Amino acid sequence: MKLEQRLAPVLQQKLILTPQLRQALHILQLPLMELRTLIETELVENPLLEEESPEWEERLSTFSHSIQIEREEKRAFAESSLRENLSLQDHLLWQLKLSATTPEEEKIGEAIIGNIDANGYLKTTTTELSQFMAVDEKKVIDTLNLIQEFEPTGVGARDLKECLLIQLKFLGKETSLASQLVRDYLPEIEKKKWQEIASRLHLPLPKVKDEIHFISTLEPKPGRKFSSFAPQTIIPDVIVKKVGNDYQAFLNTDYTPRLRLNRQYKNILQQSKNASTREFVEKKLRAAHWIIKNIAQRQQTIIKVAEKIVQYQREFIEKGIEYLRPCTLDQIAEKVNLNKSTVSRAISAKYMDTPRGLFAFKIFFCKGINNSKPRTLASKTIKAKIETLIENEDILHPLSDEEIKKRLSKEDMRIARRTVTKYREALRILPSNLRKK
């Protein structure tokens, strides 16, 4: 077999980051309000784009009272979504309340969040926090790792390198060239020594430049979108409603103007004989086509992912946090037939309004254990239950791991004794013979 034939399949699979693909990835990752800002900017800068008129809805409202009611509901929802003076700390504490599995973890988390600055960086060390709170430093590190999974992505980092690596990990690029560049060549990147980096890595300069351009799209100050001087609006991309006996996900389209091509300029393109005019119009026409296409693709991807999350986490939506099922990016990516990094971008900085409340998409992704009957359980649900059982045990006759296993089983939490031991130790709880008073 010829060398060219052996290389052909590999070359065909290579992903080339064209400007259009970069735009698509950027648009997919944007929060809803930032997407709106981008659309408004494009409407100003590109004369071939225009917003579709909502006149048809106004005419329909004359005949349909239900449309007016829906408008009032949407307006009330928008007003309720406005959090007066929501600071970065408020936003992090809200996520901590949903994620912490023990009072101690919550207390440590509050101390960490209290030392995060306006840019989203932790301004003290885990050693100092450990000494100040008189707790094991490993507990502080574990809680910091938890907070570093919160929105905005990259928060809780101790320096720029860690901030960028957290974001790359979330995007499924933990072992990518971009991560290698951030870990080993950040000073060189800042000094624009790109040729030197390419030489050291024995890589083509264009490839290195592509990765550096991608790194430049990450957020170096994840906390700066929160301001203590202005209210912070949290608008969900998806709204979940109960329809009959099922829960359905709907895109929140109120904040994204619908775009179309300006017919007047299309006519100019067809009629004009001036080369420079035609070139200008053709360039803007291509740009308009791409942004319309990429916004549509964003909407399709987000609703596709949201629908699977709603199906998978139905019990959580219906019954509460203790019914949150373990879920990974890989699982959802497989179900929607998308790349893991695409799913990562689709859920980044996105929110879902459910009958149980307003949640970041990230909340629905957590680790867990197999529980063959009747359901799979999130690990933090099991840990919380074990801690509750031990807190309420008879101190003269503390529960053994085997007894805890049996009590969990009675509540349809069927796990192995060794798993009970593993979680008890993770909670820093002594075995029964050492807890006996």
Contacts in CASP RR format, 6 or more apart in sequence:
PFRMAT RR
TARGET T0000
AUTHOR 0000-0000-0000
METHOD contacts of the structure
MODEL  1
MKLEQRLAPVLQQKLILTPQLRQALHILQLPLMELRTLIETELVENPLLE
EESPEWEERLSTFSHSIQIEREEKRAFAESSLRENLSLQDHLLWQLKLSA
TTPEEEKIGEAIIGNIDANGYLKTTTTELSQFMAVDEKKVIDTLNLIQEF
EPTGVGARDLKECLLIQLKFLGKETSLASQLVRDYLPEIEKKKWQEIASR
LHLPLPKVKDEIHFISTLEPKPGRKFSSFAPQTIIPDVIVKKVGNDYQAF
LNTDYTPRLRLNRQYKNILQQSKNASTREFVEKKLRAAHWIIKNIAQRQQ
TIIKVAEKIVQYQREFIEKGIEYLRPCTLDQIAEKVNLNKSTVSRAISAK
YMDTPRGLFAFKIFFCKGINNSKPRTLASKTIKAKIETLIENEDILHPLS
DEEIKKRLSKEDMRIARRTVTKYREALRILPSNLRKK
15 21 0 8 1.000
17 210 0 8 1.000
17 213 0 8 1.000
17 214 0 8 1.000
20 290 0 8 1.000
20 294 0 8 1.000
22 213 0 8 1.000
22 214 0 8 1.000
22 217 0 8 1.000
23 290 0 8 1.000
23 291 0 8 1.000
23 294 0 8 1.000
24 294 0 8 1.000
24 297 0 8 1.000
24 298 0 8 1.000
25 345 0 8 1.000
26 217 0 8 1.000
27 35 0 8 1.000
27 38 0 8 1.000
27 291 0 8 1.000
27 294 0 8 1.000
27 295 0 8 1.000
27 298 0 8 1.000
28 294 0 8 1.000
28 297 0 8 1.000
28 298 0 8 1.000
28 301 0 8 1.000
28 302 0 8 1.000
28 342 0 8 1.000
28 345 0 8 1.000
28 346 0 8 1.000
29 345 0 8 1.000
29 348 0 8 1.000
29 349 0 8 1.000
30 38 0 8 1.000
30 298 0 8 1.000
30 349 0 8 1.000
31 237 0 8 1.000
31 349 0 8 1.000
31 350 0 8 1.000
32 235 0 8 1.000
32 236 0 8 1.000
32 237 0 8 1.000
32 252 0 8 1.000
32 255 0 8 1.000
32 256 0 8 1.000
32 350 0 8 1.000
33 233 0 8 1.000
33 235 0 8 1.000
33 255 0 8 1.000
35 255 0 8 1.000
35 256 0 8 1.000
35 295 0 8 1.000
35 298 0 8 1.000
36 255 0 8 1.000
36 256 0 8 1.000
36 257 0 8 1.000
39 256 0 8 1.000
39 257 0 8 1.000
39 259 0 8 1.000
39 291 0 8 1.000
39 295 0 8 1.000
40 257 0 8 1.000
42 49 0 8 1.000
42 259 0 8 1.000
42 291 0 8 1.000
43 49 0 8 1.000
43 50 0 8 1.000
43 51 0 8 1.000
43 257 0 8 1.000
43 259 0 8 1.000
46 284 0 8 1.000
46 287 0 8 1.000
46 288 0 8 1.000
46 291 0 8 1.000
47 262 0 8 1.000
47 265 0 8 1.000
47 284 0 8 1.000
48 261 0 8 1.000
48 262 0 8 1.000
48 265 0 8 1.000
48 266 0 8 1.000
48 281 0 8 1.000
48 284 0 8 1.000
48 285 0 8 1.000
48 287 0 8 1.000
48 288 0 8 1.000
49 259 0 8 1.000
49 260 0 8 1.000
49 261 0 8 1.000
49 262 0 8 1.000
49 288 0 8 1.000
49 291 0 8 1.000
49 292 0 8 1.000
50 259 0 8 1.000
50 260 0 8 1.000
50 261 0 8 1.000
50 262 0 8 1.000
51 257 0 8 1.000
51 258 0 8 1.000
51 259 0 8 1.000
51 260 0 8 1.000
52 257 0 8 1.000
52 258 0 8 1.000
52 259 0 8 1.000
52 260 0 8 1.000
57 67 0 8 1.000
60 67 0 8 1.000
61 67 0 8 1.000
61 68 0 8 1.000
61 71 0 8 1.000
74 254 0 8 1.000
77 239 0 8 1.000
77 353 0 8 1.000
78 235 0 8 1.000
78 254 0 8 1.000
81 233 0 8 1.000
81 234 0 8 1.000
81 235 0 8 1.000
81 236 0 8 1.000
81 353 0 8 1.000
81 358 0 8 1.000
82 231 0 8 1.000
82 233 0 8 1.000
83 90 0 8 1.000
83 231 0 8 1.000
83 232 0 8 1.000
83 233 0 8 1.000
83 234 0 8 1.000
84 231 0 8 1.000
85 228 0 8 1.000
85 231 0 8 1.000
85 232 0 8 1.000
86 226 0 8 1.000
86 231 0 8 1.000
86 232 0 8 1.000
86 234 0 8 1.000
87 226 0 8 1.000
87 228 0 8 1.000
87 232 0 8 1.000
88 116 0 8 1.000
88 118 0 8 1.000
88 120 0 8 1.000
88 155 0 8 1.000
88 223 0 8 1.000
88 226 0 8 1.000
89 113 0 8 1.000
89 114 0 8 1.000
89 116 0 8 1.000
91 151 0 8 1.000
91 226 0 8 1.000
91 232 0 8 1.000
92 113 0 8 1.000
92 116 0 8 1.000
92 147 0 8 1.000
92 150 0 8 1.000
92 155 0 8 1.000
93 110 0 8 1.000
93 113 0 8 1.000
95 150 0 8 1.000
95 151 0 8 1.000
95 360 0 8 1.000
95 363 0 8 1.000
96 106 0 8 1.000
96 109 0 8 1.000
96 110 0 8 1.000
96 113 0 8 1.000
96 147 0 8 1.000
96 150 0 8 1.000
97 106 0 8 1.000
98 321 0 8 1.000
98 359 0 8 1.000
98 363 0 8 1.000
99 146 0 8 1.000
99 149 0 8 1.000
99 150 0 8 1.000
99 363 0 8 1.000
99 380 0 8 1.000
100 106 0 8 1.000
100 109 0 8 1.000
100 146 0 8 1.000
101 380 0 8 1.000
101 383 0 8 1.000
101 384 0 8 1.000
101 387 0 8 1.000
101 427 0 8 1.000
102 383 0 8 1.000
102 384 0 8 1.000
102 387 0 8 1.000
102 427 0 8 1.000
104 135 0 8 1.000
104 139 0 8 1.000
105 139 0 8 1.000
105 142 0 8 1.000
105 143 0 8 1.000
105 146 0 8 1.000
107 133 0 8 1.000
108 129 0 8 1.000
108 133 0 8 1.000
108 135 0 8 1.000
108 139 0 8 1.000
108 140 0 8 1.000
108 143 0 8 1.000
109 143 0 8 1.000
109 146 0 8 1.000
109 147 0 8 1.000
111 129 0 8 1.000
111 132 0 8 1.000
111 133 0 8 1.000
112 122 0 8 1.000
112 129 0 8 1.000
112 140 0 8 1.000
112 143 0 8 1.000
112 144 0 8 1.000
112 147 0 8 1.000
112 156 0 8 1.000
113 147 0 8 1.000
115 122 0 8 1.000
115 123 0 8 1.000
115 124 0 8 1.000
115 129 0 8 1.000
116 122 0 8 1.000
116 123 0 8 1.000
116 155 0 8 1.000
116 156 0 8 1.000
117 123 0 8 1.000
118 223 0 8 1.000
118 224 0 8 1.000
118 226 0 8 1.000
118 228 0 8 1.000
119 221 0 8 1.000
119 222 0 8 1.000
119 223 0 8 1.000
119 224 0 8 1.000
120 152 0 8 1.000
120 154 0 8 1.000
120 155 0 8 1.000
120 156 0 8 1.000
120 157 0 8 1.000
120 221 0 8 1.000
120 222 0 8 1.000
120 223 0 8 1.000
120 224 0 8 1.000
121 156 0 8 1.000
121 157 0 8 1.000
121 158 0 8 1.000
121 159 0 8 1.000
121 163 0 8 1.000
122 144 0 8 1.000
122 156 0 8 1.000
122 157 0 8 1.000
122 158 0 8 1.000
125 158 0 8 1.000
126 137 0 8 1.000
126 140 0 8 1.000
126 141 0 8 1.000
126 144 0 8 1.000
127 137 0 8 1.000
129 137 0 8 1.000
129 140 0 8 1.000
130 136 0 8 1.000
130 137 0 8 1.000
130 139 0 8 1.000
130 140 0 8 1.000
133 140 0 8 1.000
136 428 0 8 1.000
139 428 0 8 1.000
144 156 0 8 1.000
147 155 0 8 1.000
147 156 0 8 1.000
148 154 0 8 1.000
148 155 0 8 1.000
148 156 0 8 1.000
148 157 0 8 1.000
148 166 0 8 1.000
149 170 0 8 1.000
149 362 0 8 1.000
150 360 0 8 1.000
150 362 0 8 1.000
151 349 0 8 1.000
151 360 0 8 1.000
151 362 0 8 1.000
152 219 0 8 1.000
152 222 0 8 1.000
152 223 0 8 1.000
152 225 0 8 1.000
152 226 0 8 1.000
152 349 0 8 1.000
153 166 0 8 1.000
153 167 0 8 1.000
153 170 0 8 1.000
153 219 0 8 1.000
153 222 0 8 1.000
153 348 0 8 1.000
153 349 0 8 1.000
154 163 0 8 1.000
154 166 0 8 1.000
154 167 0 8 1.000
154 170 0 8 1.000
154 219 0 8 1.000
154 222 0 8 1.000
155 222 0 8 1.000
155 223 0 8 1.000
156 163 0 8 1.000
156 166 0 8 1.000
157 163 0 8 1.000
157 166 0 8 1.000
157 222 0 8 1.000
160 186 0 8 1.000
160 220 0 8 1.000
161 182 0 8 1.000
161 183 0 8 1.000
161 186 0 8 1.000
163 219 0 8 1.000
163 220 0 8 1.000
163 222 0 8 1.000
164 182 0 8 1.000
164 186 0 8 1.000
164 215 0 8 1.000
164 218 0 8 1.000
164 220 0 8 1.000
165 174 0 8 1.000
165 179 0 8 1.000
165 182 0 8 1.000
165 183 0 8 1.000
167 218 0 8 1.000
167 219 0 8 1.000
167 222 0 8 1.000
168 174 0 8 1.000
168 176 0 8 1.000
168 178 0 8 1.000
168 179 0 8 1.000
168 182 0 8 1.000
168 218 0 8 1.000
169 179 0 8 1.000
170 344 0 8 1.000
170 348 0 8 1.000
171 341 0 8 1.000
171 344 0 8 1.000
171 345 0 8 1.000
171 348 0 8 1.000
172 329 0 8 1.000
172 340 0 8 1.000
172 341 0 8 1.000
172 344 0 8 1.000
173 179 0 8 1.000
173 341 0 8 1.000
176 211 0 8 1.000
177 203 0 8 1.000
177 207 0 8 1.000
177 208 0 8 1.000
177 211 0 8 1.000
178 211 0 8 1.000
178 214 0 8 1.000
178 215 0 8 1.000
180 201 0 8 1.000
181 189 0 8 1.000
181 197 0 8 1.000
181 208 0 8 1.000
181 211 0 8 1.000
181 212 0 8 1.000
181 215 0 8 1.000
182 189 0 8 1.000
182 215 0 8 1.000
185 197 0 8 1.000
185 200 0 8 1.000
188 194 0 8 1.000
188 196 0 8 1.000
188 197 0 8 1.000
189 197 0 8 1.000
189 212 0 8 1.000
189 215 0 8 1.000
194 205 0 8 1.000
194 208 0 8 1.000
194 209 0 8 1.000
194 212 0 8 1.000
195 205 0 8 1.000
197 208 0 8 1.000
198 204 0 8 1.000
198 205 0 8 1.000
198 207 0 8 1.000
198 208 0 8 1.000
201 208 0 8 1.000
225 232 0 8 1.000
226 232 0 8 1.000
234 351 0 8 1.000
234 358 0 8 1.000
235 252 0 8 1.000
235 255 0 8 1.000
235 351 0 8 1.000
236 252 0 8 1.000
236 350 0 8 1.000
236 351 0 8 1.000
236 352 0 8 1.000
236 353 0 8 1.000
236 358 0 8 1.000
237 251 0 8 1.000
237 252 0 8 1.000
237 302 0 8 1.000
237 306 0 8 1.000
237 350 0 8 1.000
237 351 0 8 1.000
237 352 0 8 1.000
238 249 0 8 1.000
238 250 0 8 1.000
238 251 0 8 1.000
238 252 0 8 1.000
238 302 0 8 1.000
238 303 0 8 1.000
238 306 0 8 1.000
238 350 0 8 1.000
238 351 0 8 1.000
238 352 0 8 1.000
238 353 0 8 1.000
239 249 0 8 1.000
239 250 0 8 1.000
239 251 0 8 1.000
239 252 0 8 1.000
239 352 0 8 1.000
239 353 0 8 1.000
240 247 0 8 1.000
240 248 0 8 1.000
240 249 0 8 1.000
240 250 0 8 1.000
240 306 0 8 1.000
240 310 0 8 1.000
240 317 0 8 1.000
240 352 0 8 1.000
240 353 0 8 1.000
240 354 0 8 1.000
240 355 0 8 1.000
241 247 0 8 1.000
241 248 0 8 1.000
241 250 0 8 1.000
241 355 0 8 1.000
242 248 0 8 1.000
242 355 0 8 1.000
247 310 0 8 1.000
247 314 0 8 1.000
247 317 0 8 1.000
247 318 0 8 1.000
247 354 0 8 1.000
247 355 0 8 1.000
248 307 0 8 1.000
248 310 0 8 1.000
249 303 0 8 1.000
249 306 0 8 1.000
249 307 0 8 1.000
249 309 0 8 1.000
249 310 0 8 1.000
249 352 0 8 1.000
250 303 0 8 1.000
251 299 0 8 1.000
251 302 0 8 1.000
251 303 0 8 1.000
252 353 0 8 1.000
253 299 0 8 1.000
256 295 0 8 1.000
256 299 0 8 1.000
259 288 0 8 1.000
259 291 0 8 1.000
259 292 0 8 1.000
259 295 0 8 1.000
260 292 0 8 1.000
261 285 0 8 1.000
261 288 0 8 1.000
261 289 0 8 1.000
261 292 0 8 1.000
265 281 0 8 1.000
265 284 0 8 1.000
265 285 0 8 1.000
266 285 0 8 1.000
268 277 0 8 1.000
268 281 0 8 1.000
269 278 0 8 1.000
269 281 0 8 1.000
269 282 0 8 1.000
269 285 0 8 1.000
272 278 0 8 1.000
272 281 0 8 1.000
301 338 0 8 1.000
301 342 0 8 1.000
301 346 0 8 1.000
302 346 0 8 1.000
302 350 0 8 1.000
304 336 0 8 1.000
304 338 0 8 1.000
305 332 0 8 1.000
305 336 0 8 1.000
305 338 0 8 1.000
305 343 0 8 1.000
305 346 0 8 1.000
305 347 0 8 1.000
305 361 0 8 1.000
306 352 0 8 1.000
306 361 0 8 1.000
308 332 0 8 1.000
308 335 0 8 1.000
308 336 0 8 1.000
309 327 0 8 1.000
309 332 0 8 1.000
309 352 0 8 1.000
309 361 0 8 1.000
309 364 0 8 1.000
310 317 0 8 1.000
312 325 0 8 1.000
312 327 0 8 1.000
312 331 0 8 1.000
312 332 0 8 1.000
312 335 0 8 1.000
312 364 0 8 1.000
313 324 0 8 1.000
313 325 0 8 1.000
313 327 0 8 1.000
313 364 0 8 1.000
315 323 0 8 1.000
315 325 0 8 1.000
315 375 0 8 1.000
316 323 0 8 1.000
316 324 0 8 1.000
316 325 0 8 1.000
316 356 0 8 1.000
316 364 0 8 1.000
317 354 0 8 1.000
317 355 0 8 1.000
317 356 0 8 1.000
318 355 0 8 1.000
318 356 0 8 1.000
320 356 0 8 1.000
321 381 0 8 1.000
322 381 0 8 1.000
322 384 0 8 1.000
323 375 0 8 1.000
323 381 0 8 1.000
324 363 0 8 1.000
324 364 0 8 1.000
324 366 0 8 1.000
324 378 0 8 1.000
324 380 0 8 1.000
324 381 0 8 1.000
325 375 0 8 1.000
325 376 0 8 1.000
325 377 0 8 1.000
325 378 0 8 1.000
326 366 0 8 1.000
326 367 0 8 1.000
326 368 0 8 1.000
326 369 0 8 1.000
326 376 0 8 1.000
326 377 0 8 1.000
326 378 0 8 1.000
326 379 0 8 1.000
327 364 0 8 1.000
327 365 0 8 1.000
327 366 0 8 1.000
328 365 0 8 1.000
328 367 0 8 1.000
329 340 0 8 1.000
329 343 0 8 1.000
329 344 0 8 1.000
329 365 0 8 1.000
330 340 0 8 1.000
332 343 0 8 1.000
332 365 0 8 1.000
333 339 0 8 1.000
333 340 0 8 1.000
333 342 0 8 1.000
333 343 0 8 1.000
336 343 0 8 1.000
338 346 0 8 1.000
346 361 0 8 1.000
347 361 0 8 1.000
347 362 0 8 1.000
347 365 0 8 1.000
348 361 0 8 1.000
349 360 0 8 1.000
350 360 0 8 1.000
350 361 0 8 1.000
351 358 0 8 1.000
351 359 0 8 1.000
351 360 0 8 1.000
351 361 0 8 1.000
352 358 0 8 1.000
352 359 0 8 1.000
352 360 0 8 1.000
352 361 0 8 1.000
352 364 0 8 1.000
366 378 0 8 1.000
366 379 0 8 1.000
366 380 0 8 1.000
367 378 0 8 1.000
367 379 0 8 1.000
368 376 0 8 1.000
368 377 0 8 1.000
368 378 0 8 1.000
368 379 0 8 1.000
368 382 0 8 1.000
369 376 0 8 1.000
369 377 0 8 1.000
369 379 0 8 1.000
369 382 0 8 1.000
369 415 0 8 1.000
369 419 0 8 1.000
370 376 0 8 1.000
371 377 0 8 1.000
371 412 0 8 1.000
371 413 0 8 1.000
371 414 0 8 1.000
371 415 0 8 1.000
372 414 0 8 1.000
373 412 0 8 1.000
373 414 0 8 1.000
374 412 0 8 1.000
375 412 0 8 1.000
377 413 0 8 1.000
377 415 0 8 1.000
379 423 0 8 1.000
382 408 0 8 1.000
382 413 0 8 1.000
382 415 0 8 1.000
382 419 0 8 1.000
382 423 0 8 1.000
383 423 0 8 1.000
383 426 0 8 1.000
383 427 0 8 1.000
385 408 0 8 1.000
385 411 0 8 1.000
385 413 0 8 1.000
386 404 0 8 1.000
386 408 0 8 1.000
386 420 0 8 1.000
386 423 0 8 1.000
386 424 0 8 1.000
386 427 0 8 1.000
386 429 0 8 1.000
387 427 0 8 1.000
387 429 0 8 1.000
389 399 0 8 1.000
389 404 0 8 1.000
389 407 0 8 1.000
389 408 0 8 1.000
390 398 0 8 1.000
390 399 0 8 1.000
390 404 0 8 1.000
390 424 0 8 1.000
390 429 0 8 1.000
390 435 0 8 1.000
393 399 0 8 1.000
393 435 0 8 1.000
395 435 0 8 1.000
395 436 0 8 1.000
395 437 0 8 1.000
396 436 0 8 1.000
396 437 0 8 1.000
397 436 0 8 1.000
398 432 0 8 1.000
398 435 0 8 1.000
398 436 0 8 1.000
399 407 0 8 1.000
399 432 0 8 1.000
400 431 0 8 1.000
400 432 0 8 1.000
401 417 0 8 1.000
401 420 0 8 1.000
401 421 0 8 1.000
401 424 0 8 1.000
401 431 0 8 1.000
401 432 0 8 1.000
402 417 0 8 1.000
402 420 0 8 1.000
403 432 0 8 1.000
404 420 0 8 1.000
404 424 0 8 1.000
405 415 0 8 1.000
405 416 0 8 1.000
405 417 0 8 1.000
405 420 0 8 1.000
408 414 0 8 1.000
408 415 0 8 1.000
408 420 0 8 1.000
424 431 0 8 1.000
429 435 0 8 1.000
END
